């Protein structure tokens, strides 16, 4: 299925991954594109380039508001990319709110399909639903063992979407990105590893690493991650499937911190190990065979190159 000339709703589209996805959809020729975001973490400036295009609009609102969704879909959408989410660290402070609202947002999107507001759903999952790898690499049929309320909510939203597919015939693709990083990743509340390290170096403070730093992650650069999602949305073979999006390589947090400090030109900057983060996953490594077989997806940007690009962007932004 070509995306050229299609229409799409992107929930959570002003955030880090969402805004890069919007850029990719514009590049793929999507004709009408509505971004729905409450702007709690997302930023209008993340969409500065996309909003210059005719047919791209940003609406501030709550994805759980079904009346608002119906209003936006008075002219139904061909596709909905559901990225609306309250992030993991929030769930460590407000677990019930995190679970309730994350599930409500996905249920509202599914109800919008039942109301005729969209044709196909691309549901954004997370590698956090797997928990620590019991078998590595982690294939899509790996048991779900979420460690945090956020991860449990993401597993629940996957199951909600799948239940609408099974019960009502809703066409879905579930994309399960592993640890996506890159430009525009939130540097404020709930900052990721890279902006947190850059920020502490710029403040001349020791870098903090939770635990021993030997936790592993499968890091995928944001341009690769969204390319995989666009390819999945365009693939008839992926319809009804859950697909991992990763590099199929793992790196420890210690290794990533070393690469970030090297990219900053301060390889000897002090690093302090602090208490483990509650619910932290010990090992993540994606089995990427399904995405390769279904739609030929391969991540292209190496970890070293992706970190170099990302660090350079944060340094420029802080000047």
Secondary structure as UniProt FT lines:
FT   TURN            4..5
FT   STRAND          7..11
FT   TURN            12..14
FT   HELIX           16..27
FT   TURN            28..29
FT   STRAND          32..37
FT   HELIX           44..47
FT   TURN            48..49
FT   HELIX           50..52
FT   TURN            54..55
FT   STRAND          56..60
FT   TURN            63..64
FT   HELIX           66..72
FT   STRAND          77..82
FT   HELIX           88..93
FT   HELIX           95..114
FT   TURN            115..116
FT   STRAND          118..124
FT   HELIX           127..130
FT   TURN            140..141
FT   HELIX           149..168
FT   STRAND          171..177
FT   STRAND          179..181
FT   TURN            183..184
FT   TURN            189..190
FT   HELIX           193..202
FT   TURN            203..204
FT   STRAND          207..210
FT   TURN            211..212
FT   STRAND          216..217
FT   STRAND          219..221
FT   HELIX           222..234
FT   TURN            237..240
FT   STRAND          242..245
FT   STRAND          251..252
FT   HELIX           253..264
FT   TURN            267..268
FT   STRAND          271..274
FT   TURN            278..279
FT   HELIX           289..295
FT   HELIX           303..318
//
